[in-house]
């Protein structure tokens, strides 16, 4: 079973590396990790990973909202199973392996986890005080 990751991010250069690392540390070998983001700061971090890991890819976000970003990313995916995440979410150890196990049952069409942001919640997107 081929599994890909789709991460949407916006102005998350401080957290995107942790998010990607959490997927790289899973027991699963992903077909690809696709990061959709519009800003240069986050994109530059993604390109650093792409230079080390050819299966990490960037898709330019058109900044038309999250649904558009997800659709752009899904068009770039080449797998049977897609894990959706955000640039400020760090998945737990073995989380994806246990989620993917459910897809061995052909009656299962979706599985969810409980995402917890690694950005502080006392700031707007973790980039500064809320005004």
N, CA, C and O atoms as a Tinker XYZ file with bonds, in Angstrom:
   524  protein
     1  N      0.850000   -1.177000    0.000000    73     2
     2  CA     0.000000    0.000000    0.000000    64     1     3
     3  C      0.896000    1.242000    0.000000    63     2     4     5
     4  O      1.757000    1.395000    0.866000    81     3
     5  N      0.687000    2.116000   -0.971000    73     3     6
     6  CA     1.450000    3.355000   -1.054000    64     5     7
     7  C      0.789000    4.422000   -0.184000    63     6     8     9
     8  O     -0.429000    4.602000   -0.212000    81     7
     9  N      1.623000    5.129000    0.593000    73     7    10
    10  CA     1.125000    6.159000    1.501000    64     9    11
    11  C      1.892000    7.450000    1.251000    63    10    12    13
    12  O      3.121000    7.450000    1.172000    81    11
    13  N      1.153000    8.552000    1.128000    73    11    14
    14  CA     1.756000    9.877000    0.974000    64    13    15
    15  C      1.271000   10.788000    2.085000    63    14    16    17
    16  O      0.241000   10.545000    2.714000    81    15
    17  N      2.035000   11.833000    2.308000    73    15    18
    18  CA     1.683000   12.857000    3.293000    64    17    19
    19  C      1.456000   14.160000    2.553000    63    18    20    21
    20  O      2.222000   14.521000    1.659000    81    19
    21  N      0.404000   14.862000    2.930000    73    19    22
    22  CA     0.111000   16.187000    2.392000    64    21    23
    23  C      0.053000   17.162000    3.557000    63    22    24    25
    24  O     -0.832000   17.077000    4.409000    81    23
    25  N      1.004000   18.088000    3.586000    73    23    26
    26  CA     1.083000   19.098000    4.644000    64    25    27
    27  C      0.763000   20.455000    4.036000    63    26    28    29
    28  O      1.380000   20.866000    3.053000    81    27
    29  N     -0.209000   21.152000    4.629000    73    27    30
    30  CA    -0.459000   22.535000    4.237000    64    29    31
    31  C      0.154000   23.429000    5.309000    63    30    32    33
    32  O      0.079000   23.136000    6.503000    81    31
    33  N      0.757000   24.516000    4.862000    73    31    34
    34  CA     1.438000   25.403000    5.805000    64    33    35
    35  C      1.353000   26.847000    5.319000    63    34    36    37
    36  O      1.259000   27.113000    4.121000    81    35
    37  N      1.388000   27.762000    6.266000    73    35    38
    38  CA     1.420000   29.187000    5.951000    64    37    39
    39  C      2.199000   29.907000    7.047000    63    38    40    41
    40  O      1.798000   29.923000    8.211000    81    39
    41  N      3.311000   30.497000    6.651000    73    39    42
    42  CA     4.180000   31.235000    7.573000    64    41    43
    43  C      4.523000   30.391000    8.803000    63    42    44    45
    44  O      4.320000   30.806000    9.944000    81    43
    45  N      5.053000   29.189000    8.531000    73    43    46
    46  CA     5.429000   28.281000    9.612000    64    45    47
    47  C      6.871000   27.787000    9.468000    63    46    48    49
    48  O      7.129000   26.589000    9.584000    81    47
    49  N      7.816000   28.708000    9.215000    73    47    50
    50  CA     9.202000   28.266000    9.030000    64    49    51
    51  C      9.811000   27.676000   10.303000    63    50    52    53
    52  O     10.747000   26.880000   10.227000    81    51
    53  N      9.289000   28.057000   11.465000    73    51    54
    54  CA     9.856000   27.534000   12.722000    64    53    55
    55  C      9.296000   26.173000   13.095000    63    54    56    57
    56  O      9.890000   25.476000   13.918000    81    55
    57  N      8.177000   25.775000   12.520000    73    55    58
    58  CA     7.577000   24.497000   12.911000    64    57    59
    59  C      7.558000   23.460000   11.792000    63    58    60    61
    60  O      7.402000   22.272000   12.074000    81    59
    61  N      7.710000   23.865000   10.544000    73    59    62
    62  CA     7.599000   22.922000    9.433000    64    61    63
    63  C      8.681000   21.842000    9.506000    63    62    64    65
    64  O      8.418000   20.695000    9.146000    81    63
    65  N      9.876000   22.177000    9.957000    73    63    66
    66  CA    10.942000   21.171000   10.062000    64    65    67
    67  C     10.554000   20.087000   11.069000    63    66    68    69
    68  O     10.762000   18.901000   10.815000    81    67
    69  N      9.996000   20.488000   12.202000    73    67    70
    70  CA     9.554000   19.498000   13.197000    64    69    71
    71  C      8.434000   18.636000   12.640000    63    70    72    73
    72  O      8.384000   17.433000   12.899000    81    71
    73  N      7.542000   19.243000   11.882000    73    71    74
    74  CA     6.437000   18.491000   11.292000    64    73    75
    75  C      6.961000   17.455000   10.298000    63    74    76    77
    76  O      6.532000   16.302000   10.317000    81    75
    77  N      7.886000   17.864000    9.432000    73    75    78
    78  CA     8.450000   16.935000    8.448000    64    77    79
    79  C      9.263000   15.855000    9.150000    63    78    80    81
    80  O      9.142000   14.675000    8.820000    81    79
    81  N     10.095000   16.250000   10.120000    73    79    82
    82  CA    10.903000   15.274000   10.855000    64    81    83
    83  C     10.038000   14.200000   11.507000    63    82    84    85
    84  O     10.410000   13.026000   11.528000    81    83
    85  N      8.884000   14.601000   12.038000    73    83    86
    86  CA     7.999000   13.630000   12.684000    64    85    87
    87  C      7.536000   12.572000   11.687000    63    86    88    89
    88  O      7.377000   11.408000   12.057000    81    87
    89  N      7.317000   12.953000   10.432000    73    87    90
    90  CA     6.939000   11.967000    9.418000    64    89    91
    91  C      8.139000   11.130000    8.990000    63    90    92    93
    92  O      8.004000    9.928000    8.758000    81    91
    93  N      9.302000   11.750000    8.885000    73    91    94
    94  CA    10.504000   11.011000    8.504000    64    93    95
    95  C     10.866000    9.959000    9.553000    63    94    96    97
    96  O     11.498000    8.955000    9.225000    81    95
    97  N     10.477000   10.173000   10.793000    73    95    98
    98  CA    10.803000    9.242000   11.877000    64    97    99
    99  C      9.766000    8.136000   12.067000    63    98   100   101
   100  O      9.891000    7.327000   12.987000    81    99
   101  N      8.759000    8.092000   11.221000    73    99   102
   102  CA     7.770000    7.014000   11.280000    64   101   103
   103  C      8.388000    5.729000   10.713000    63   102   104   105
   104  O      9.385000    5.782000    9.994000    81   103
   105  N      7.799000    4.593000   11.037000    73   103   106
   106  CA     8.287000    3.312000   10.526000    64   105   107
   107  C      7.938000    3.099000    9.054000    63   106   108   109
   108  O      8.531000    2.246000    8.394000    81   107
   109  N      6.993000    3.858000    8.544000    73   107   110
   110  CA     6.531000    3.714000    7.162000    64   109   111
   111  C      7.473000    4.442000    6.209000    63   110   112   113
   112  O      7.968000    5.527000    6.514000    81   111
   113  N      7.711000    3.836000    5.062000    73   111   114
   114  CA     8.416000    4.520000    3.981000    64   113   115
   115  C      7.350000    5.174000    3.113000    63   114   116   117
   116  O      6.598000    4.493000    2.415000    81   115
   117  N      7.295000    6.480000    3.163000    73   115   118
   118  CA     6.282000    7.210000    2.406000    64   117   119
   119  C      6.655000    7.295000    0.936000    63   118   120   121
   120  O      7.829000    7.395000    0.580000    81   119
   121  N      5.644000    7.255000    0.097000    73   119   122
   122  CA     5.829000    7.462000   -1.335000    64   121   123
   123  C      6.333000    8.886000   -1.571000    63   122   124   125
   124  O      7.222000    9.117000   -2.391000    81   123
   125  N      5.746000    9.836000   -0.834000    73   123   126
   126  CA     6.118000   11.246000   -0.963000    64   125   127
   127  C      5.567000   12.027000    0.223000    63   126   128   129
   128  O      4.583000   11.640000    0.852000    81   127
   129  N      6.222000   13.114000    0.498000    73   127   130
   130  CA     5.724000   14.104000    1.457000    64   129   131
   131  C      5.602000   15.393000    0.665000    63   130   132   133
   132  O      6.605000   15.965000    0.238000    81   131
   133  N      4.371000   15.848000    0.470000    73   131   134
   134  CA     4.097000   17.039000   -0.327000    64   133   135
   135  C      3.707000   18.170000    0.619000    63   134   136   137
   136  O      2.778000   18.035000    1.415000    81   135
   137  N      4.422000   19.277000    0.525000    73   135   138
   138  CA     4.127000   20.443000    1.354000    64   137   139
   139  C      3.617000   21.558000    0.446000    63   138   140   141
   140  O      4.294000   21.969000   -0.496000    81   139
   141  N      2.414000   22.039000    0.746000    73   139   142
   142  CA     1.812000   23.134000   -0.008000    64   141   143
   143  C      1.899000   24.386000    0.856000    63   142   144   145
   144  O      1.309000   24.446000    1.935000    81   143
   145  N      2.638000   25.385000    0.378000    73   143   146
   146  CA     2.763000   26.636000    1.122000    64   145   147
   147  C      3.111000   27.771000    0.159000    63   146   148   149
   148  O      3.733000   27.545000   -0.879000    81   147
   149  N      2.703000   29.003000    0.516000    73   147   150
   150  CA     2.943000   30.130000   -0.380000    64   149   151
   151  C      4.153000   30.997000   -0.014000    63   150   152   153
   152  O      4.742000   31.641000   -0.882000    81   151
   153  N      4.515000   31.012000    1.257000    73   151   154
   154  CA     5.509000   31.987000    1.714000    64   153   155
   155  C      6.939000   31.478000    1.534000    63   154   156   157
   156  O      7.209000   30.281000    1.635000    81   155
   157  N      7.842000   32.415000    1.266000    73   155   158
   158  CA     9.236000   32.076000    0.987000    64   157   159
   159  C      9.952000   31.466000    2.178000    63   158   160   161
   160  O     10.792000   30.584000    2.003000    81   159
   161  N      9.636000   31.919000    3.393000    73   159   162
   162  CA    10.333000   31.423000    4.578000    64   161   163
   163  C     10.077000   29.926000    4.777000    63   162   164   165
   164  O     11.010000   29.154000    4.998000    81   163
   165  N      8.825000   29.532000    4.698000    73   163   166
   166  CA     8.479000   28.119000    4.870000    64   165   167
   167  C      8.987000   27.313000    3.685000    63   166   168   169
   168  O      9.516000   26.215000    3.859000    81   167
   169  N      8.830000   27.848000    2.490000    73   167   170
   170  CA     9.276000   27.163000    1.277000    64   169   171
   171  C     10.771000   26.879000    1.327000    63   170   172   173
   172  O     11.202000   25.807000    0.900000    81   171
   173  N     11.569000   27.804000    1.834000    73   171   174
   174  CA    13.024000   27.585000    1.881000    64   173   175
   175  C     13.373000   26.404000    2.786000    63   174   176   177
   176  O     14.307000   25.658000    2.491000    81   175
   177  N     12.640000   26.227000    3.875000    73   175   178
   178  CA    12.866000   25.074000    4.756000    64   177   179
   179  C     12.495000   23.787000    4.021000    63   178   180   181
   180  O     13.208000   22.788000    4.109000    81   179
   181  N     11.387000   23.819000    3.303000    73   179   182
   182  CA    10.949000   22.637000    2.544000    64   181   183
   183  C     11.998000   22.269000    1.498000    63   182   184   185
   184  O     12.289000   21.088000    1.311000    81   183
   185  N     12.571000   23.258000    0.816000    73   183   186
   186  CA    13.597000   22.986000   -0.190000    64   185   187
   187  C     14.855000   22.379000    0.428000    63   186   188   189
   188  O     15.523000   21.566000   -0.210000    81   187
   189  N     15.186000   22.763000    1.660000    73   187   190
   190  CA    16.325000   22.141000    2.357000    64   189   191
   191  C     16.076000   20.640000    2.511000    63   190   192   193
   192  O     16.972000   19.829000    2.277000    81   191
   193  N     14.859000   20.277000    2.905000    73   191   194
   194  CA    14.508000   18.862000    3.047000    64   193   195
   195  C     14.497000   18.164000    1.691000    63   194   196   197
   196  O     14.972000   17.034000    1.570000    81   195
   197  N     13.962000   18.826000    0.679000    73   195   198
   198  CA    13.880000   18.231000   -0.651000    64   197   199
   199  C     15.269000   17.935000   -1.218000    63   198   200   201
   200  O     15.442000   16.984000   -1.980000    81   199
   201  N     16.254000   18.747000   -0.845000    73   199   202
   202  CA    17.617000   18.500000   -1.338000    64   201   203
   203  C     18.218000   17.243000   -0.702000    63   202   204   205
   204  O     19.099000   16.617000   -1.290000    81   203
   205  N     17.752000   16.871000    0.490000    73   203   206
   206  CA    18.241000   15.661000    1.176000    64   205   207
   207  C     17.360000   14.453000    0.900000    63   206   208   209
   208  O     17.840000   13.321000    0.847000    81   207
   209  N     16.087000   14.699000    0.726000    73   207   210
   210  CA    15.097000   13.629000    0.548000    64   209   211
   211  C     14.295000   13.918000   -0.720000    63   210   212   213
   212  O     13.406000   14.770000   -0.698000    81   211
   213  N     14.587000   13.234000   -1.816000    73   211   214
   214  CA    13.913000   13.528000   -3.091000    64   213   215
   215  C     12.400000   13.321000   -3.063000    63   214   216   217
   216  O     11.696000   13.849000   -3.924000    81   215
   217  N     11.890000   12.572000   -2.102000    73   215   218
   218  CA    10.449000   12.340000   -2.026000    64   217   219
   219  C      9.720000   13.465000   -1.283000    63   218   220   221
   220  O      8.494000   13.438000   -1.179000    81   219
   221  N     10.457000   14.447000   -0.768000    73   219   222
   222  CA     9.841000   15.644000   -0.176000    64   221   223
   223  C      9.691000   16.658000   -1.298000    63   222   224   225
   224  O     10.666000   17.026000   -1.953000    81   223
   225  N      8.460000   17.105000   -1.512000    73   223   226
   226  CA     8.171000   17.994000   -2.634000    64   225   227
   227  C      7.414000   19.232000   -2.169000    63   226   228   229
   228  O      6.684000   19.194000   -1.178000    81   227
   229  N      7.596000   20.313000   -2.891000    73   227   230
   230  CA     6.889000   21.560000   -2.614000    64   229   231
   231  C      5.906000   21.845000   -3.740000    63   230   232   233
   232  O      6.215000   21.664000   -4.918000    81   231
   233  N      4.721000   22.291000   -3.355000    73   231   234
   234  CA     3.733000   22.782000   -4.312000    64   233   235
   235  C      3.418000   24.217000   -3.910000    63   234   236   237
   236  O      3.085000   24.483000   -2.755000    81   235
   237  N      3.521000   25.124000   -4.845000    73   235   238
   238  CA     3.250000   26.546000   -4.572000    64   237   239
   239  C      1.761000   26.762000   -4.320000    63   238   240   241
   240  O      0.920000   26.422000   -5.152000    81   239
   241  N      1.458000   27.324000   -3.176000    73   239   242
   242  CA     0.086000   27.647000   -2.792000    64   241   243
   243  C     -0.309000   28.947000   -3.467000    63   242   244   245
   244  O      0.457000   29.911000   -3.474000    81   243
   245  N     -1.506000   28.970000   -4.034000    73   243   246
   246  CA    -2.002000   30.156000   -4.722000    64   245   247
   247  C     -2.612000   31.176000   -3.769000    63   246   248   249
   248  O     -3.069000   32.228000   -4.216000    81   247
   249  N     -2.631000   30.897000   -2.481000    73   247   250
   250  CA    -3.214000   31.752000   -1.437000    64   249   251
   251  C     -4.681000   32.062000   -1.706000    63   250   252   253
   252  O     -5.118000   33.209000   -1.610000    81   251
   253  N     -5.433000   31.014000   -2.044000    73   251   254
   254  CA    -6.872000   31.159000   -2.246000    64   253   255
   255  C     -7.642000   30.402000   -1.172000    63   254   256   257
   256  O     -8.828000   30.117000   -1.336000    81   255
   257  N     -6.966000   30.077000   -0.071000    73   255   258
   258  CA    -7.614000   29.389000    1.033000    64   257   259
   259  C     -7.179000   27.937000    1.149000    63   258   260   261
   260  O     -6.615000   27.354000    0.224000    81   259
   261  N     -7.460000   27.381000    2.308000    73   259   262
   262  CA    -7.026000   26.019000    2.590000    64   261   263
   263  C     -7.647000   24.983000    1.644000    63   262   264   265
   264  O     -6.934000   24.077000    1.213000    81   263
   265  N     -8.938000   25.069000    1.301000    73   263   266
   266  CA    -9.485000   24.076000    0.372000    64   265   267
   267  C     -8.727000   24.035000   -0.965000    63   266   268   269
   268  O     -8.493000   22.961000   -1.518000    81   267
   269  N     -8.350000   25.200000   -1.470000    73   267   270
   270  CA    -7.591000   25.255000   -2.718000    64   269   271
   271  C     -6.212000   24.636000   -2.523000    63   270   272   273
   272  O     -5.733000   23.901000   -3.387000    81   271
   273  N     -5.569000   24.930000   -1.388000    73   271   274
   274  CA    -4.253000   24.347000   -1.092000    64   273   275
   275  C     -4.342000   22.825000   -1.021000    63   274   276   277
   276  O     -3.480000   22.127000   -1.556000    81   275
   277  N     -5.367000   22.314000   -0.372000    73   275   278
   278  CA    -5.544000   20.859000   -0.287000    64   277   279
   279  C     -5.751000   20.249000   -1.673000    63   278   280   281
   280  O     -5.167000   19.214000   -1.992000    81   279
   281  N     -6.573000   20.885000   -2.486000    73   279   282
   282  CA    -6.808000   20.370000   -3.840000    64   281   283
   283  C     -5.537000   20.377000   -4.679000    63   282   284   285
   284  O     -5.293000   19.435000   -5.434000    81   283
   285  N     -4.727000   21.420000   -4.558000    73   283   286
   286  CA    -3.454000   21.469000   -5.281000    64   285   287
   287  C     -2.547000   20.319000   -4.843000    63   286   288   289
   288  O     -1.931000   19.648000   -5.671000    81   287
   289  N     -2.478000   20.108000   -3.545000    73   287   290
   290  CA    -1.651000   19.027000   -3.016000    64   289   291
   291  C     -2.147000   17.659000   -3.439000    63   290   292   293
   292  O     -1.352000   16.791000   -3.802000    81   291
   293  N     -3.455000   17.460000   -3.395000    73   291   294
   294  CA    -4.017000   16.161000   -3.778000    64   293   295
   295  C     -3.744000   15.842000   -5.251000    63   294   296   297
   296  O     -3.570000   14.678000   -5.614000    81   295
   297  N     -3.706000   16.868000   -6.092000    73   295   298
   298  CA    -3.392000   16.647000   -7.508000    64   297   299
   299  C     -1.950000   16.164000   -7.690000    63   298   300   301
   300  O     -1.639000   15.499000   -8.678000    81   299
   301  N     -1.071000   16.498000   -6.737000    73   299   302
   302  CA     0.338000   16.126000   -6.835000    64   301   303
   303  C      0.643000   14.765000   -6.217000    63   302   304   305
   304  O      1.750000   14.249000   -6.372000    81   303
   305  N     -0.323000   14.183000   -5.521000    73   303   306
   306  CA    -0.128000   12.921000   -4.797000    64   305   307
   307  C     -0.280000   11.726000   -5.739000    63   306   308   309
   308  O     -1.106000   11.735000   -6.651000    81   307
   309  N      0.542000   10.694000   -5.495000    73   307   310
   310  CA     0.514000    9.483000   -6.323000    64   309   311
   311  C      0.339000    8.229000   -5.476000    63   310   312   313
   312  O      1.007000    7.226000   -5.729000    81   311
   313  N     -0.537000    8.256000   -4.483000    73   311   314
   314  CA    -0.674000    7.126000   -3.566000    64   313   315
   315  C     -2.118000    6.723000   -3.352000    63   314   316   317
   316  O     -3.053000    7.443000   -3.702000    81   315
   317  N     -2.266000    5.548000   -2.766000    73   315   318
   318  CA    -3.577000    5.019000   -2.415000    64   317   319
   319  C     -4.132000    5.669000   -1.158000    63   318   320   321
   320  O     -5.337000    5.891000   -1.041000    81   319
   321  N     -3.237000    5.974000   -0.212000    73   319   322
   322  CA    -3.618000    6.543000    1.080000    64   321   323
   323  C     -2.904000    7.879000    1.249000    63   322   324   325
   324  O     -1.704000    7.985000    0.998000    81   323
   325  N     -3.646000    8.895000    1.673000    73   323   326
   326  CA    -3.072000   10.224000    1.891000    64   325   327
   327  C     -3.295000   10.621000    3.342000    63   326   328   329
   328  O     -4.415000   10.567000    3.850000    81   327
   329  N     -2.216000   11.018000    3.997000    73   327   330
   330  CA    -2.267000   11.533000    5.357000    64   329   331
   331  C     -2.255000   13.049000    5.262000    63   330   332   333
   332  O     -1.313000   13.627000    4.719000    81   331
   333  N     -3.288000   13.702000    5.783000    73   331   334
   334  CA    -3.365000   15.161000    5.763000    64   333   335
   335  C     -2.864000   15.708000    7.088000    63   334   336   337
   336  O     -3.213000   15.199000    8.153000    81   335
   337  N     -2.045000   16.749000    7.015000    73   335   338
   338  CA    -1.525000   17.367000    8.231000    64   337   339
   339  C     -1.264000   18.848000    7.961000    63   338   340   341
   340  O     -1.475000   19.344000    6.854000    81   339
   341  N     -0.803000   19.531000    8.994000    73   339   342
   342  CA    -0.493000   20.959000    8.907000    64   341   343
   343  C      0.954000   21.203000    9.307000    63   342   344   345
   344  O      1.582000   20.366000    9.955000    81   343
   345  N      1.468000   22.351000    8.914000    73   343   346
   346  CA     2.851000   22.703000    9.168000    64   345   347
   347  C      3.195000   22.952000   10.623000    63   346   348   349
   348  O      4.369000   23.097000   10.966000    81   347
   349  N      2.195000   23.004000   11.478000    73   347   350
   350  CA     2.471000   23.199000   12.898000    64   349   351
   351  C      2.011000   22.006000   13.734000    63   350   352   353
   352  O      1.798000   22.133000   14.939000    81   351
   353  N      1.858000   20.850000   13.094000    73   351   354
   354  CA     1.439000   19.635000   13.798000    64   353   355
   355  C      2.558000   18.607000   13.711000    63   354   356   357
   356  O      3.084000   18.340000   12.631000    81   355
   357  N      2.913000   18.038000   14.846000    73   355   358
   358  CA     3.939000   17.010000   14.895000    64   357   359
   359  C      3.261000   15.701000   15.283000    63   358   360   361
   360  O      2.744000   15.572000   16.392000    81   359
   361  N      3.262000   14.731000   14.370000    73   359   362
   362  CA     2.609000   13.459000   14.651000    64   361   363
   363  C      3.423000   12.648000   15.652000    63   362   364   365
   364  O      4.651000   12.724000   15.691000    81   363
   365  N      2.707000   11.873000   16.457000    73   363   366
   366  CA     3.357000   11.041000   17.460000    64   365   367
   367  C      4.063000    9.846000   16.845000    63   366   368   369
   368  O      3.797000    9.453000   15.709000    81   367
   369  N      4.961000    9.288000   17.622000    73   367   370
   370  CA     5.720000    8.120000   17.195000    64   369   371
   371  C      4.766000    6.968000   16.866000    63   370   372   373
   372  O      3.869000    6.666000   17.652000    81   371
   373  N      4.951000    6.339000   15.731000    73   371   374
   374  CA     4.140000    5.208000   15.249000    64   373   375
   375  C      2.681000    5.562000   14.973000    63   374   376   377
   376  O      1.873000    4.664000   14.738000    81   375
   377  N      2.326000    6.841000   14.997000    73   375   378
   378  CA     0.929000    7.238000   14.783000    64   377   379
   379  C      0.443000    6.835000   13.399000    63   378   380   381
   380  O     -0.670000    6.328000   13.259000    81   379
   381  N      1.248000    7.050000   12.394000    73   379   382
   382  CA     0.812000    6.789000   11.031000    64   381   383
   383  C      0.721000    5.294000   10.772000    63   382   384   385
   384  O     -0.208000    4.836000   10.108000    81   383
   385  N      1.664000    4.539000   11.282000    73   383   386
   386  CA     1.639000    3.091000   11.112000    64   385   387
   387  C      0.338000    2.501000   11.656000    63   386   388   389
   388  O     -0.280000    1.650000   11.016000    81   387
   389  N     -0.064000    2.952000   12.824000    73   387   390
   390  CA    -1.296000    2.417000   13.415000    64   389   391
   391  C     -2.532000    2.887000   12.653000    63   390   392   393
   392  O     -3.514000    2.150000   12.562000    81   391
   393  N     -2.498000    4.103000   12.105000    73   391   394
   394  CA    -3.634000    4.591000   11.322000    64   393   395
   395  C     -3.757000    3.835000    9.994000    63   394   396   397
   396  O     -4.858000    3.472000    9.578000    81   395
   397  N     -2.635000    3.606000    9.343000    73   395   398
   398  CA    -2.645000    2.944000    8.046000    64   397   399
   399  C     -3.116000    1.497000    8.166000    63   398   400   401
   400  O     -3.700000    0.959000    7.226000    81   399
   401  N     -2.870000    0.867000    9.304000    73   399   402
   402  CA    -3.327000   -0.513000    9.511000    64   401   403
   403  C     -4.827000   -0.665000    9.261000    63   402   404   405
   404  O     -5.268000   -1.699000    8.760000    81   403
   405  N     -5.606000    0.348000    9.604000    73   403   406
   406  CA    -7.049000    0.282000    9.411000    64   405   407
   407  C     -7.436000    0.131000    7.934000    63   406   408   409
   408  O     -8.486000   -0.431000    7.621000    81   407
   409  N     -6.596000    0.627000    7.038000    73   407   410
   410  CA    -6.911000    0.579000    5.609000    64   409   411
   411  C     -6.741000   -0.808000    5.004000    63   410   412   413
   412  O     -7.058000   -1.018000    3.833000    81   411
   413  N     -6.251000   -1.738000    5.780000    73   411   414
   414  CA    -6.173000   -3.116000    5.303000    64   413   415
   415  C     -7.580000   -3.712000    5.172000    63   414   416   417
   416  O     -7.791000   -4.685000    4.448000    81   415
   417  N     -8.526000   -3.113000    5.879000    73   415   418
   418  CA    -9.935000   -3.491000    5.763000    64   417   419
   419  C    -10.531000   -2.671000    4.617000    63   418   420   421
   420  O    -10.581000   -1.443000    4.695000    81   419
   421  N    -10.981000   -3.338000    3.558000    73   419   422
   422  CA   -11.479000   -2.627000    2.373000    64   421   423
   423  C    -12.732000   -1.793000    2.639000    63   422   424   425
   424  O    -13.112000   -0.981000    1.797000    81   423
   425  N    -13.374000   -1.973000    3.781000    73   423   426
   426  CA   -14.562000   -1.189000    4.130000    64   425   427
   427  C    -14.212000    0.143000    4.786000    63   426   428   429
   428  O    -15.093000    0.974000    5.010000    81   427
   429  N    -12.938000    0.351000    5.093000    73   427   430
   430  CA   -12.498000    1.590000    5.738000    64   429   431
   431  C    -12.119000    2.598000    4.659000    63   430   432   433
   432  O    -11.314000    2.303000    3.776000    81   431
   433  N    -12.707000    3.790000    4.740000    73   431   434
   434  CA   -12.418000    4.828000    3.760000    64   433   435
   435  C    -11.705000    6.036000    4.338000    63   434   436   437
   436  O    -11.136000    6.837000    3.597000    81   435
   437  N    -11.733000    6.174000    5.666000    73   435   438
   438  CA   -11.075000    7.319000    6.310000    64   437   439
   439  C    -10.751000    6.967000    7.759000    63   438   440   441
   440  O    -11.448000    6.181000    8.401000    81   439
   441  N     -9.688000    7.562000    8.245000    73   439   442
   442  CA    -9.248000    7.392000    9.628000    64   441   443
   443  C     -8.780000    8.753000   10.093000    63   442   444   445
   444  O     -8.245000    9.526000    9.299000    81   443
   445  N     -8.969000    9.060000   11.364000    73   443   446
   446  CA    -8.508000   10.340000   11.884000    64   445   447
   447  C     -7.707000   10.146000   13.168000    63   446   448   449
   448  O     -7.859000    9.155000   13.883000    81   447
   449  N     -6.869000   11.109000   13.427000    73   447   450
   450  CA    -6.124000   11.159000   14.674000    64   449   451
   451  C     -6.556000   12.404000   15.428000    63   450   452   453
   452  O     -7.581000   13.009000   15.113000    81   451
   453  N     -5.787000   12.773000   16.400000    73   451   454
   454  CA    -6.082000   13.971000   17.185000    64   453   455
   455  C     -4.902000   14.927000   17.069000    63   454   456   457
   456  O     -3.952000   14.839000   17.848000    81   455
   457  N     -4.955000   15.849000   16.094000    73   455   458
   458  CA    -3.821000   16.763000   15.908000    64   457   459
   459  C     -3.725000   17.780000   17.040000    63   458   460   461
   460  O     -4.723000   18.331000   17.505000    81   459
   461  N     -2.492000   18.003000   17.459000    73   459   462
   462  CA    -2.211000   19.006000   18.481000    64   461   463
   463  C     -1.122000   19.912000   17.934000    63   462   464   465
   464  O     -0.035000   19.449000   17.587000    81   463
   465  N     -1.414000   21.203000   17.856000    73   463   466
   466  CA    -0.474000   22.163000   17.295000    64   465   467
   467  C      0.767000   22.289000   18.170000    63   466   468   469
   468  O      0.670000   22.226000   19.396000    81   467
   469  N      1.931000   22.467000   17.550000    73   467   470
   470  CA     3.150000   22.727000   18.300000    64   469   471
   471  C      3.424000   24.222000   18.401000    63   470   472   473
   472  O      4.410000   24.631000   19.013000    81   471
   473  N      2.556000   25.044000   17.802000    73   471   474
   474  CA     2.611000   26.491000   17.988000    64   473   475
   475  C      1.924000   26.829000   19.303000    63   474   476   477
   476  O      0.976000   26.156000   19.707000    81   475
   477  N      2.396000   27.858000   19.956000    73   475   478
   478  CA     1.719000   28.321000   21.155000    64   477   479
   479  C      0.327000   28.833000   20.818000    63   478   480   481
   480  O      0.144000   29.480000   19.787000    81   479
   481  N     -0.625000   28.564000   21.639000    73   479   482
   482  CA    -1.989000   29.005000   21.368000    64   481   483
   483  C     -2.245000   30.426000   21.885000    63   482   484   485
   484  O     -3.327000   30.974000   21.673000    81   483
   485  N     -1.270000   31.017000   22.553000    73   483   486
   486  CA    -1.434000   32.383000   23.028000    64   485   487
   487  C     -0.956000   33.408000   22.001000    63   486   488   489
   488  O     -0.863000   34.600000   22.293000    81   487
   489  N     -0.656000   32.929000   20.801000    73   487   490
   490  CA    -0.223000   33.802000   19.720000    64   489   491
   491  C     -1.014000   33.480000   18.466000    63   490   492   493
   492  O     -1.578000   32.394000   18.333000    81   491
   493  N     -1.046000   34.419000   17.564000    73   491   494
   494  CA    -1.718000   34.205000   16.283000    64   493   495
   495  C     -0.770000   33.426000   15.377000    63   494   496   497
   496  O      0.243000   33.965000   14.932000    81   495
   497  N     -1.091000   32.167000   15.102000    73   495   498
   498  CA    -0.262000   31.289000   14.274000    64   497   499
   499  C      1.140000   31.118000   14.836000    63   498   500   501
   500  O      2.053000   30.726000   14.110000    81   499
   501  N      1.323000   31.407000   16.128000    73   499   502
   502  CA     2.615000   31.240000   16.740000    64   501   503
   503  C      3.648000   32.248000   16.299000    63   502   504   505
   504  O      4.840000   32.037000   16.520000    81   503
   505  N      3.223000   33.353000   15.671000    73   503   506
   506  CA     4.200000   34.312000   15.135000    64   505   507
   507  C      4.165000   35.661000   15.839000    63   506   508   509
   508  O      4.905000   36.566000   15.452000    81   507
   509  N      3.358000   35.820000   16.824000    73   507   510
   510  CA     3.330000   37.102000   17.530000    64   509   511
   511  C      2.098000   37.229000   18.391000    63   510   512   513
   512  O      1.180000   36.415000   18.291000    81   511
   513  N      2.066000   38.243000   19.237000    73   511   514
   514  CA     0.923000   38.426000   20.124000    64   513   515
   515  C     -0.373000   38.691000   19.362000    63   514   516   517
   516  O     -0.374000   39.307000   18.296000    81   515
   517  N     -1.455000   38.220000   19.925000    73   515   518
   518  CA    -2.769000   38.491000   19.344000    64   517   519
   519  C     -3.155000   39.923000   19.688000    63   518   520   521
   520  O     -3.103000   40.317000   20.854000    81   519
   521  N     -3.543000   40.709000   18.679000    73   519   522
   522  CA    -3.906000   42.100000   18.900000    64   521   523
   523  C     -5.395000   42.253000   18.972000    63   522   524
   524  O     -5.894000   43.363000   19.156000    81   523
